[in-house]
């Protein structure tokens, strides 16, 4: 914090997805050199594959946001997002911008962040060329280069100016990926700046990039669990693409810079240089900032000697001076733009100084929910409860208690001038102490607050959503005041204001904290979770997608799961909202709940009106306590992450498909990374059994006609790879084996898992509308039990397929071909081979996305794949 306090440097990096960031560079600049650093990630990675579970789409976006925030803690950076969504792999910037509604949607958010954060240096991770690969990568750099100038133009996005933001011109723009990722050398003309992120840091216990990698490993859904970096030099290269004005750069003989901030005065007195001719309006400011810089240097000297208490004295002066200077500049005759910028920077430094002073004084402050106080209003010892019993969420109308605990770890008494909860408007609060009181050295003080959640309280939920994630590539922002933030801020925060004395001067300092709930998780570890406000009832309609076959879909059963968050009894009426002509049995149900956390499942039998191929929606509605509840909320978390809640409407998207199924065919499905295909197969009438990978060695496979390997089964299930010969023997004996895509190309190819030689590649077809050619129209796969035609490739979502084969033995027969615009035909997405008496099928087509989305043609083709070799 002292390192950061001593510089005014601000750097902002832009990337496309979580895990794109140059973590080593961010850590070097933030933790090593003290710059204030912000990372802007355009989307939340919601279109990617999940390598640790079955969650996809928007809930994956929430998970990856949490993963990135955990990584950011290591980098030491702030995080921002735009409203565009990850719609899957894109091969060009042109396609990306077409999906994102042009340049201005993401550009506007980027300009907003630049105008708010006001960086000295803007750094694009990518080059904006084909070298970047992914179209999202290219687009992120193209937008950054546009935003560098657009943020300074008041005619661009004038609504932001009307809201009070000021234009801002960063001084320098750099682009990355100029030498290729991981390059150790680079032609001199291609780069301006080379940074060694492998430089060791005594503070971090390793190099900057190694410390960053500890953070990056939290991004488990990206497959980062085992990523490592060896000790030693590791270079990252950037090129100066656009200097905003002349600068006196300290270049070496080859024209290279030493630092992003070369030519920029980032000292505290250097703030005044930004004023230009207006410096005369604040004549003492440069001298006063010089004095503050001297005090910060003195505090740093003490801190380096591990004498934090001695560092407190100069920091007290720094806190007082920054507060005074902020007030003086606010009253000065500076122009509105100059005043706004200077005040914001002084206030930032004031907050950093206050945080440093809290550290130097060893003061701590915690605010936690508690269950009770004694009869005299004082605290009682709180027992940390199991998660199910802890008050991690509250609902409108509920009353609860919060204990705010202040610890004075310094060597002098501190006077608490104010200790309060910062609550949303409309919340009722009372506290056990309202007057000033003193806390002696080494002592604790507790104030207990009683709160009541108002009936119209806002819920803790993402501020963005998509009505149809399968077709929308831009999020709807429900609350613009939170736009670009990772999540809305915590609902409750506590603030303690205390007075500290040094050299006869009394200075007021602040310390803040988020209100959390302590609990013990299933592993017996004590954890903390920010308090959240949620609806009184969570209503989930399961399954969320239902595929009805026109041949056996006269009725279906839906389950409505309802969970109460109320501490009192409550009765209500549960019903389904159905399409015209449909009916349910029963028409409605009376329900009653008696305790918080109680979950009940209710079943309805649904009778569609007419079974013609098409789409419909079924919604569950609970009427209780004079309100209607029709959505569920799910906690998204992991033991190494923070937490947030994902909301879904209590909605079932029904797809009615004309699909024939062989009812006497037994399917064994071995799950890989996780997908929802087995659920859809069961819905259309197939006999599906989930087989445990761990029991594959002892499983009697001859009970099944077809075995299916789920997505990335060889990547994620070591038992599948270990028992591959058993799977091939199953085929040789007359069975059918359907193998879906794997992403570990090298491991798959070296494993020789296929019955005949074949080489997996990273080839993919990302345009979901890409025309598909049926190469072997007479093959039974296109005739039994369903006739497959060109129309069956209509309405696919996100992509055609991924990880196609690019070489194969003549025993394999390619069945389909397709390609992205301007590329060669890809024929390795669906291969079939006769092996012994049975059938081996490899498919890279993205059925794991199509079947849960209820795409009728994909359902028909997938059923045919499972039926191959079993035709009548």
ZASERO-905366 format. One record per residue (C-alpha): y, x negated, z; residue in three letters. Coordinates in steps of 0.02 Angstrom, whole numbers, padded with zeros to 5 digits, always signed. Example, Ala and Ser with C-alpha at 12.3 -4.5 7.8 and 13.67 -1.06 7.14 Angstrom:
! ZASERO-905366
-00225-00615+00390ALA
-00053-00684+00357SER
***
This chain:
! ZASERO-905366
+00000+00000+00000UNK
+00119-00144+00036UNK
+00078-00219-00134UNK
+00123-00053-00215UNK
+00279-00034-00108UNK
+00346-00199-00174UNK
+00348-00151-00358UNK
+00416-00007-00461UNK
+00291-00032-00603UNK
+00216+00127-00674UNK
+00075+00131-00801UNK
-00009+00280-00883UNK
-00171+00271-00981UNK
-00235+00408-01095UNK
-00417+00442-01141UNK
-00517+00585-01213UNK
-00661+00616-01091UNK
-00717+00569-00915UNK
-00797+00394-00922UNK
-00687+00338-01069UNK
-00564+00252-00952UNK
-00543+00064-00939UNK
-00586+00062-00755UNK
-00574-00126-00737UNK
-00398-00129-00808UNK
-00343+00020-00703UNK
-00409-00062-00545UNK
-00329-00229-00586UNK
-00159-00150-00616UNK
-00166-00030-00469UNK
-00257-00124-00332UNK
-00226-00300-00392UNK
-00045-00290-00448UNK
+00018-00138-00354UNK
+00072-00032-00502UNK
+00076+00157-00484UNK
-00055+00209-00611UNK
-00096+00377-00687UNK
-00246+00418-00795UNK
-00232+00565-00914UNK
-00400+00629-00976UNK
-00378+00757-01114UNK
-00533+00861-01078UNK
-00662+00876-00941UNK
-00818+00828-01039UNK
-00883+01007-01036UNK
-00961+00990-01210UNK
-01073+00844-01165UNK
-01252+00831-01110UNK
-01292+00830-00925UNK
-01409+00689-00880UNK
-01442+00746-00702UNK
-01464+00934-00716UNK
-01458+01091-00821UNK
-01275+01136-00792UNK
-01180+01137-00957UNK
-01015+01199-01026UNK
-00876+01245-00905UNK
-00973+01218-00745UNK
-01014+01044-00811UNK
-00827+01022-00835UNK
-00798+01058-00651UNK
-00936+00935-00602UNK
-00866+00799-00715UNK
-00693+00826-00645UNK
-00763+00793-00471UNK
-00857+00641-00534UNK
-00700+00570-00614UNK
-00597+00600-00458UNK
-00727+00504-00358UNK
-00712+00360-00483UNK
-00521+00370-00474UNK
-00531+00335-00287UNK
-00598+00163-00331UNK
-00475+00133-00473UNK
-00332+00186-00358UNK
-00253+00304-00486UNK
-00186+00480-00504UNK
-00274+00599-00625UNK
-00211+00728-00750UNK
-00291+00836-00886UNK
-00235+00936-01036UNK
-00293+01111-01078UNK
-00402+01066-01227UNK
-00590+01076-01202UNK
-00731+00962-01254UNK
-00816+01064-01391UNK
-00951+00934-01423UNK
-00962+00780-01531UNK
-00834+00770-01671UNK
-00840+00643-01811UNK
-00656+00652-01859UNK
-00484+00676-01786UNK
-00453+00809-01918UNK
-00594+00918-01854UNK
-00538+00888-01676UNK
-00361+00945-01709UNK
-00424+01096-01805UNK
-00528+01148-01654UNK
-00384+01113-01534UNK
-00261+01221-01629UNK
-00166+01073-01704UNK
-00077+00930-01617UNK
+00046+01024-01509UNK
-00070+01101-01380UNK
-00132+00936-01308UNK
+00029+00846-01356UNK
+00133+00966-01253UNK
+00029+00932-01099UNK
+00038+00745-01128UNK
+00227+00752-01148UNK
+00239+00853-00988UNK
+00142+00720-00893UNK
+00249+00580-00965UNK
+00410+00671-00920UNK
+00345+00703-00745UNK
+00267+00534-00706UNK
+00396+00434-00808UNK
+00290+00279-00842UNK
+00362+00112-00894UNK
+00209+00077-01000UNK
+00098+00198-01097UNK
-00077+00135-01139UNK
-00196+00222-01258UNK
-00377+00175-01227UNK
-00419+00197-01410UNK
-00343+00140-01575UNK
-00326+00307-01665UNK
-00435+00245-01809UNK
-00613+00271-01871UNK
-00659+00121-01763UNK
-00652+00236-01612UNK
-00801+00338-01672UNK
-00787+00506-01583UNK
-00651+00616-01658UNK
-00589+00655-01482UNK
-00563+00469-01453UNK
-00463+00453-01613UNK
-00360+00607-01571UNK
-00317+00544-01396UNK
-00235+00388-01467UNK
-00148+00479-01609UNK
-00074+00599-01483UNK
-00021+00457-01368UNK
+00072+00371-01509UNK
+00161+00536-01548UNK
+00197+00573-01365UNK
+00277+00402-01337UNK
+00428+00458-01440UNK
+00413+00646-01421UNK
+00435+00637-01231UNK
+00607+00562-01257UNK
+00663+00695-01382UNK
+00742+00846-01295UNK
+00709+00949-01452UNK
+00521+00928-01430UNK
+00447+01053-01309UNK
+00619+01115-01253UNK
+00539+01240-01135UNK
+00498+01092-01022UNK
+00679+01038-01022UNK
+00729+01217-00977UNK
+00609+01206-00829UNK
+00702+01053-00763UNK
+00606+00907-00836UNK
+00709+00768-00913UNK
+00667+00675-01074UNK
+00585+00508-01042UNK
+00562+00356-01153UNK
+00430+00235-01092UNK
+00474+00057-01133UNK
+00312+00000-01212UNK
+00160+00077-01297UNK
-00006-00012-01310UNK
-00164+00039-01401UNK
-00341-00015-01358UNK
-00507-00039-01446UNK
-00422-00167-01557UNK
-00567-00289-01543UNK
-00713-00175-01505UNK
-00772-00126-01332UNK
-00851-00267-01234UNK
-00779-00401-01347UNK
-00759-00572-01268UNK
-00655-00644-01410UNK
-00534-00565-01530UNK
-00435-00627-01682UNK
-00261-00671-01620UNK
-00168-00556-01739UNK
-00258-00403-01673UNK
-00202-00410-01493UNK
-00048-00439-01388UNK
-00120-00439-01214UNK
-00285-00502-01142UNK
-00328-00459-00962UNK
-00471-00533-00863UNK
-00542-00389-00761UNK
-00681-00504-00703UNK
-00555-00595-00595UNK
-00621-00596-00415UNK
-00527-00504-00278UNK
-00547-00557-00098UNK
-00489-00384-00044UNK
-00622-00293-00145UNK
-00770-00408-00116UNK
-00799-00440-00301UNK
-00708-00430-00464UNK
-00595-00286-00513UNK
-00715-00224-00646UNK
-00861-00233-00523UNK
-00763-00129-00399UNK
-00719-00007-00538UNK
-00903+00005-00585UNK
-00943+00065-00409UNK
-00827+00210-00447UNK
-00894+00239-00622UNK
-01070+00255-00553UNK
-01018+00420-00474UNK
-01016+00492-00650UNK
-01203+00526-00643UNK
-01200+00666-00770UNK
-01150+00531-00895UNK
-01305+00429-00852UNK
-01206+00297-00756UNK
-01317+00280-00602UNK
-01381+00106-00643UNK
-01233+00032-00735UNK
-01187-00142-00673UNK
-01071-00286-00718UNK
-01120-00466-00688UNK
-00997-00584-00602UNK
-00887-00685-00717UNK
-00747-00664-00841UNK
-00733-00497-00928UNK
-00589-00470-01047UNK
-00502-00315-01108UNK
-00381-00323-01255UNK
-00230-00217-01299UNK
-00101-00222-01438UNK
+00083-00183-01419UNK
+00107-00043-01543UNK
+00283+00017-01509UNK
+00416-00064-01401UNK
+00555+00060-01366UNK
+00690-00072-01367UNK
+00723-00259-01363UNK
+00643-00351-01220UNK
+00641-00531-01164UNK
+00455-00561-01171UNK
+00373-00715-01097UNK
+00256-00750-01244UNK
+00137-00895-01264UNK
+00134-01003-01420UNK
+00023-00877-01510UNK
+00139-00731-01473UNK
+00035-00657-01332UNK
+00098-00574-01173UNK
+00034-00606-00998UNK
+00057-00432-00928UNK
+00093-00252-00980UNK
+00260-00265-00890UNK
+00323-00424-00974UNK
+00508-00399-01009UNK
+00524-00258-00881UNK
+00605-00288-00713UNK
+00487-00202-00591UNK
+00566-00268-00432UNK
+00647-00147-00311UNK
+00824-00209-00352UNK
+00775-00192-00535UNK
+00784-00003-00514UNK
+00973-00019-00524UNK
+00964-00102-00694UNK
+00902+00064-00763UNK
+01072+00138-00727UNK
+01162+00028-00853UNK
+01349+00061-00848UNK
+01325+00191-00711UNK
+01281+00057-00583UNK
+01463+00054-00531UNK
+01443+00231-00463UNK
+01323+00165-00329UNK
+01396-00008-00297UNK
+01294-00050-00142UNK
+01125+00008-00207UNK
+01068-00158-00280UNK
+01108-00252-00119UNK
+01024-00119-00012UNK
+00865-00122-00118UNK
+00863-00311-00105UNK
+00866-00297+00084UNK
+00723-00171+00078UNK
+00623-00290-00033UNK
+00647-00426+00097UNK
+00583-00310+00234UNK
+00430-00266+00129UNK
+00396-00451+00102UNK
+00408-00480+00289UNK
+00286-00338+00323UNK
+00168-00411+00194UNK
+00174-00580+00282UNK
+00122-00499+00446UNK
-00013-00394+00362UNK
-00087-00549+00279UNK
-00103-00621+00454UNK
-00196-00463+00508UNK
-00054-00418+00625UNK
-00026-00237+00578UNK
+00073-00195+00733UNK
+00200-00330+00690UNK
+00210-00260+00513UNK
+00266-00094+00586UNK
+00440-00157+00638UNK
+00503-00201+00463UNK
+00418-00046+00393UNK
+00515+00063+00514UNK
+00674-00010+00438UNK
+00606+00021+00263UNK
+00566+00203+00299UNK
+00738+00233+00371UNK
+00826+00147+00227UNK
+00733+00238+00090UNK
+00774+00405+00170UNK
+00957+00357+00184UNK
+00967+00293+00006UNK
+00887+00451-00063UNK
+01019+00555+00024UNK
+01161+00442-00036UNK
+01105+00442-00217UNK
+01085+00631-00212UNK
+01269+00644-00165UNK
+01329+00511-00288UNK
+01422+00535-00451UNK
+01276+00481-00560UNK
+01237+00587-00712UNK
+01106+00721-00687UNK
+00972+00626-00783UNK
+01006+00459-00696UNK
+01014+00542-00525UNK
+00853+00638-00552UNK
+00758+00482-00602UNK
+00828+00373-00463UNK
+00799+00501-00326UNK
+00619+00531-00383UNK
+00584+00345-00379UNK
+00664+00321-00208UNK
+00566+00469-00141UNK
+00404+00396-00210UNK
+00441+00232-00122UNK
+00487+00326+00036UNK
+00317+00412+00037UNK
+00229+00246+00008UNK
+00328+00168+00151UNK
+00282+00310+00268UNK
+00098+00291+00223UNK
+00108+00103+00254UNK
+00192+00133+00422UNK
+00055+00254+00473UNK
-00073+00121+00432UNK
+00023-00013+00526UNK
+00039+00098+00680UNK
-00144+00150+00667UNK
-00098+00333+00681UNK
-00225+00459+00619UNK
-00213+00646+00593UNK
-00353+00771+00561UNK
-00354+00959+00543UNK
-00519+01052+00555UNK
-00578+01230+00573UNK
-00647+01270+00745UNK
-00741+01419+00812UNK
-00654+01451+00980UNK
-00534+01395+01116UNK
-00548+01420+01304UNK
-00475+01568+01396UNK
-00315+01472+01435UNK
-00283+01435+01252UNK
-00338+01254+01265UNK
-00468+01169+01157UNK
-00654+01160+01193UNK
-00774+01030+01127UNK
-00823+01083+00953UNK
-01003+01073+00899UNK
-01026+01016+00719UNK
-01130+01152+00640UNK
-01255+01161+00499UNK
-01176+01200+00332UNK
-01236+01380+00330UNK
-01152+01414+00498UNK
-00991+01316+00470UNK
-00827+01399+00419UNK
-00812+01317+00248UNK
-00739+01473+00168UNK
-00631+01619+00225UNK
-00592+01785+00142UNK
-00444+01905+00143UNK
-00423+01990+00311UNK
-00518+01857+00407UNK
-00450+01770+00562UNK
-00497+01592+00608UNK
-00439+01439+00706UNK
-00382+01267+00650UNK
-00366+01119+00768UNK
-00243+00982+00719UNK
-00281+00818+00807UNK
-00156+00674+00813UNK
-00210+00502+00874UNK
-00084+00371+00928UNK
-00167+00204+00893UNK
-00007+00105+00915UNK
+00057+00007+01064UNK
+00202+00123+01105UNK
+00228+00306+01146UNK
+00260+00421+00999UNK
+00353+00586+01011UNK
+00284+00729+00909UNK
+00437+00816+00839UNK
+00343+00945+00741UNK
+00161+00983+00706UNK
+00131+01125+00586UNK
+00017+01199+00456UNK
+00081+01215+00279UNK
+00014+01385+00225UNK
+00041+01495+00073UNK
+00170+01632+00083UNK
+00110+01785+00178UNK
-00010+01696+00295UNK
+00010+01737+00480UNK
+00000+01587+00599UNK
+00026+01554+00784UNK
+00004+01389+00876UNK
-00038+01332+01052UNK
+00112+01212+01059UNK
+00286+01235+00988UNK
+00392+01108+01084UNK
+00411+00921+01066UNK
+00287+00818+01165UNK
+00244+00636+01188UNK
+00079+00550+01149UNK
+00045+00390+01244UNK
-00034+00236+01162UNK
-00219+00261+01129UNK
-00209+00446+01170UNK
-00244+00603+01069UNK
-00152+00767+01055UNK
-00219+00932+00989UNK
-00128+01088+00929UNK
-00233+01242+00891UNK
-00175+01368+00762UNK
-00236+01546+00741UNK
-00225+01609+00561UNK
-00254+01770+00468UNK
-00289+01772+00282UNK
-00181+01905+00197UNK
-00265+02039+00093UNK
-00183+01975-00066UNK
-00222+01791-00039UNK
-00259+01687-00194UNK
-00435+01622-00209UNK
-00484+01439-00220UNK
-00534+01431-00402UNK
-00499+01332-00561UNK
-00330+01376-00636UNK
-00404+01373-00811UNK
-00542+01470-00899UNK
-00619+01512-01067UNK
-00671+01690-01107UNK
-00806+01628-01226UNK
-00848+01443-01204UNK
-00962+01451-01355UNK
-00817+01483-01474UNK
-00656+01432-01385UNK
-00597+01251-01383UNK
-00436+01276-01287UNK
-00429+01335-01106UNK
-00321+01479-01048UNK
-00209+01417-00907UNK
-00196+01555-00778UNK
-00063+01472-00670UNK
+00056+01360-00767UNK
+00124+01281-00607UNK
-00042+01191-00590UNK
-00057+01141-00773UNK
-00121+00962-00796UNK
-00182+00946-00616UNK
-00369+00916-00590UNK
-00379+01068-00475UNK
-00254+01175-00381UNK
-00200+01088-00220UNK
-00294+01126-00058UNK
-00250+01294+00016UNK
-00202+01226+00187UNK
-00124+01061+00239UNK
-00061+01003+00408UNK
+00091+00894+00438UNK
+00138+00795+00593UNK
+00315+00730+00613UNK
+00334+00598+00747UNK
+00472+00484+00809UNK
+00444+00298+00826UNK
+00566+00173+00904UNK
+00597-00007+00854UNK
+00743-00117+00903UNK
+00834+00031+00978UNK
+00817+00132+00816UNK
+00723+00297+00818UNK
+00646+00342+00649UNK
+00551+00499+00604UNK
+00391+00477+00504UNK
+00268+00600+00427UNK
+00080+00604+00413UNK
-00013+00741+00320UNK
-00193+00794+00299UNK
-00297+00929+00216UNK
-00378+01061+00326UNK
-00566+01034+00316UNK
-00725+01100+00394UNK
-00849+00979+00471UNK
-01034+01016+00451UNK
-01203+00932+00450UNK
-01292+00936+00283UNK
-01478+00955+00250UNK
-01503+00767+00267UNK
-01423+00767+00440UNK
-01263+00682+00381UNK
-01095+00741+00445UNK
-00982+00792+00301UNK
-00811+00870+00278UNK
-00758+00999+00149UNK
-00584+01068+00117UNK
-00567+01247+00176UNK
-00575+01370+00031UNK
-00524+01552+00009UNK
-00655+01655-00082UNK
-00684+01841-00115UNK
-00769+01943+00020UNK
-00918+01966-00096UNK
-00995+01859-00231UNK
-01080+01965-00364UNK
-01195+01877-00487UNK
-01291+01963-00626UNK
-01449+01868-00666UNK
-01492+01809-00794UNK
-01320+01780-00870UNK
-01393+01787-01045UNK
-01531+01903-01099UNK
-01617+01903-01267UNK
-01703+02067-01307UNK
-01831+02077-01445UNK
-01821+02230-01556UNK
-02011+02236-01549UNK
-02037+02241-01360UNK
-01867+02276-01286UNK
-01872+02460-01243UNK
-01813+02410-01069UNK
-01767+02257-00969UNK
-01740+02217-00787UNK
-01582+02136-00719UNK
-01557+02069-00545UNK
-01388+02079-00459UNK
-01369+01956-00317UNK
-01234+01999-00190UNK
-01178+01881-00051UNK
-01060+01932+00089UNK
-00930+01816+00163UNK
-00873+01943+00293UNK
-00903+01927+00479UNK
-00912+02116+00499UNK
-01022+02257+00435UNK
-00978+02323+00264UNK
-01053+02456+00151UNK
-01024+02483-00033UNK
-01089+02550-00197UNK
-01164+02439-00332UNK
-01178+02493-00513UNK
-01188+02428-00690UNK
-01060+02452-00825UNK
-01162+02477-00984UNK
-01128+02493-01170UNK
-01112+02672-01237UNK
-01278+02762-01238UNK
-01366+02638-01124UNK
-01427+02691-00953UNK
-01496+02610-00796UNK
-01619+02661-00662UNK
-01553+02685-00533UNK
-01380+02734-00592UNK
-01306+02657-00434UNK
-01360+02590-00265UNK
-01289+02606-00089UNK
-01283+02434-00008UNK
-01244+02373+00166UNK
-01210+02199+00238UNK
-01207+02153+00422UNK
-01168+01967+00431UNK
-01079+01825+00345UNK
-01185+01728+00221UNK
-01307+01873+00198UNK
-01376+01881+00020UNK
-01469+02029-00053UNK
-01544+02052-00226UNK
-01544+02221-00311UNK
-01638+02266-00469UNK
-01593+02386-00607UNK
-01699+02437-00754UNK
-01593+02445-00910UNK
-01633+02554-01061UNK
-01539+02504-01219UNK
-01487+02640-01343UNK
-01565+02587-01507UNK
-01630+02413-01543UNK
-01536+02343-01689UNK
-01495+02159-01698UNK
-01325+02128-01621UNK
-01230+02088-01461UNK
-01189+02187-01305UNK
-01127+02158-01127UNK
-01186+02222-00958UNK
-01072+02201-00807UNK
-01111+02225-00621UNK
-00978+02305-00510UNK
-00974+02320-00320UNK
-00854+02444-00240UNK
-00827+02396-00058UNK
-00685+02397+00068UNK
-00573+02485-00057UNK
-00590+02342-00184UNK
-00694+02304-00337UNK
-00795+02144-00348UNK
-00867+02086-00512UNK
-00882+01898-00511UNK
-00980+01762-00425UNK
-00923+01596-00357UNK
-01032+01442-00344UNK
-01000+01283-00248UNK
-01003+01131-00361UNK
-01031+00972-00261UNK
-01146+00827-00227UNK
-01165+00716-00075UNK
-01063+00578-00159UNK
-00927+00695-00224UNK
-00791+00813-00166UNK
-00814+00998-00196UNK
-00741+01144-00289UNK
-00790+01321-00337UNK
-00840+01384-00508UNK
-00816+01568-00546UNK
-00912+01674-00670UNK
-00897+01858-00711UNK
-01045+01964-00656UNK
-01085+01982-00838UNK
-01242+01976-00942UNK
-01219+01935-01125UNK
-01358+02027-01215UNK
-01421+01970-01384UNK
-01537+02089-01474UNK
-01644+01989-01595UNK
-01771+02043-01723UNK
-01904+01919-01668UNK
-02093+01934-01675UNK
-02193+01835-01546UNK
-02379+01793-01533UNK
-02424+01873-01368UNK
-02590+01782-01350UNK
-02515+01607-01363UNK
-02499+01513-01198UNK
-02353+01392-01187UNK
-02341+01248-01063UNK
-02160+01188-01042UNK
-02126+01018-00963UNK
-01945+01009-00909UNK
-01843+00855-00949UNK
-01662+00843-00896UNK
-01656+01032-00878UNK
-01624+01177-00995UNK
-01640+01367-01002UNK
-01755+01383-01151UNK
-01909+01443-01050UNK
-01808+01590-00981UNK
-01764+01650-01155UNK
-01943+01630-01217UNK
-02006+01738-01073UNK
-01872+01868-01111UNK
-01935+01893-01289UNK
-02114+01910-01228UNK
-02192+01738-01237UNK
-02317+01677-01107UNK
-02230+01523-01035UNK
-02284+01417-00888UNK
-02176+01276-00817UNK
-02282+01119-00794UNK
-02233+00987-00667UNK
-02211+00814-00745UNK
-02281+00739-00585UNK
-02443+00838-00607UNK
-02462+00802-00791UNK
-02599+00673-00761UNK
-02711+00803-00678UNK
-02658+00955-00778UNK
-02790+01040-00889UNK
-02690+01051-01049UNK
-02828+01137-01146UNK
-02776+01300-01064UNK
-02622+01301-01175UNK
-02601+01320-01360UNK
-02432+01232-01364UNK
-02349+01105-01250UNK
-02159+01084-01257UNK
-02064+00934-01193UNK
-01891+00985-01132UNK
-01734+00892-01184UNK
-01735+00706-01141UNK
-01907+00718-01061UNK
-01949+00537-01100UNK
-01777+00483-01039UNK
-01789+00569-00872UNK
-01972+00594-00827UNK
-02071+00433-00807UNK
-02232+00533-00790UNK
-02210+00603-00966UNK
-02199+00429-01039UNK
-02345+00369-00932UNK
-02455+00512-00992UNK
-02403+00512-01174UNK
-02581+00471-01232UNK
-02643+00627-01144UNK
-02514+00729-01239UNK
-02567+00653-01405UNK
-02751+00683-01361UNK
-02704+00865-01331UNK
-02636+00871-01509UNK
-02787+00784-01583UNK
-02898+00914-01501UNK
-02806+01055-01589UNK
-02651+01087-01486UNK
-02469+01092-01539UNK
-02342+00974-01460UNK
-02156+01008-01483UNK
-02047+00859-01434UNK
-01860+00889-01416UNK
-01723+00759-01428UNK
-01707+00605-01319UNK
-01551+00499-01304UNK
-01628+00333-01250UNK
-01654+00276-01429UNK
-01711+00099-01391UNK
-01830+00153-01252UNK
-01903+00292-01359UNK
-01933+00179-01508UNK
-02007+00039-01402UNK
-02122+00164-01317UNK
-02206+00216-01481UNK
-02228+00393-01418UNK
-02254+00474-01588UNK
-02429+00486-01664UNK
-02370+00392-01819UNK
-02227+00270-01835UNK
-02054+00348-01828UNK
-01885+00282-01774UNK
-01762+00383-01674UNK
-01578+00361-01715UNK
-01410+00421-01650UNK
-01382+00521-01809UNK
-01316+00695-01778UNK
-01238+00843-01866UNK
-01091+00900-01762UNK
-01024+01041-01871UNK
-01119+01196-01817UNK
-01082+01283-01982UNK
-01152+01141-02087UNK
-01264+01213-02225UNK
-01450+01192-02193UNK
-01577+01167-02331UNK
-01757+01220-02306UNK
-01854+01075-02384UNK
-02028+01147-02370UNK
-02007+01335-02397UNK
-02195+01362-02408UNK
-02232+01284-02239UNK
-02301+01409-02113UNK
-02161+01365-01993UNK
-02045+01468-02103UNK
-02164+01617-02113UNK
-02261+01643-01952UNK
-02231+01746-01853UNK
-02054+01766-01922UNK
-01987+01742-02096UNK
-01849+01611-02090UNK
-01706+01617-02216UNK
-01533+01543-02236UNK
-01457+01681-02127UNK
-01553+01613-01977UNK
-01432+01467-01970UNK
-01280+01580-01953UNK
-01189+01593-01787UNK
-01250+01429-01713UNK
-01141+01355-01576UNK
-01066+01182-01544UNK
-01178+01079-01658UNK
-01329+01082-01773UNK
-01421+00940-01689UNK
-01422+00765-01620UNK
-01531+00611-01612UNK
-01619+00639-01777UNK
-01755+00523-01840UNK
-01699+00406-01979UNK
-01867+00330-02027UNK
-02042+00403-02022UNK
-02219+00376-02082UNK
-02281+00473-02233UNK
-02389+00579-02117UNK
-02230+00665-02062UNK
-02154+00802-02168UNK
-01967+00836-02160UNK
-01937+01023-02151UNK
-01747+01041-02145UNK
-01594+00946-02206UNK
-01410+00961-02165UNK
-01260+00849-02148UNK
-01081+00843-02090UNK
-00945+00850-02223UNK
-00934+00691-02326UNK
-01097+00618-02258UNK
-01271+00591-02326UNK
-01405+00722-02299UNK
-01496+00708-02133UNK
-01680+00753-02150UNK
-01745+00686-01985UNK
-01697+00833-01875UNK
-01861+00927-01892UNK
-02022+00833-01931UNK
-02200+00897-01930UNK
-02362+00799-01937UNK
-02545+00845-01933UNK
-02631+00736-01803UNK
-02817+00760-01784UNK
-02845+00947-01770UNK
-02671+00985-01705UNK
-02486+00986-01746UNK
-02350+00867-01687UNK
-02168+00922-01706UNK
-02009+00825-01669UNK
-01846+00920-01669UNK
-01670+00857-01640UNK
-01594+01027-01679UNK
-01494+01090-01530UNK
-01604+01233-01477UNK
-01557+01198-01296UNK
-01385+01265-01339UNK
-01435+01400-01463UNK
-01568+01494-01364UNK
-01465+01517-01204UNK
-01322+01575-01318UNK
-01441+01705-01391UNK
-01425+01649-01573UNK
-01555+01762-01658UNK
-01601+01646-01801UNK
-01626+01499-01683UNK
-01738+01605-01572UNK
-01844+01655-01721UNK
-01861+01477-01784UNK
-01902+01409-01612UNK
-02039+01540-01587UNK
-02110+01486-01755UNK
-02111+01304-01700UNK
-02212+01348-01546UNK
-02329+01453-01654UNK
-02362+01314-01780UNK
-02547+01283-01802UNK
-02590+01450-01723UNK
-02558+01567-01870UNK
-02678+01704-01909UNK
***
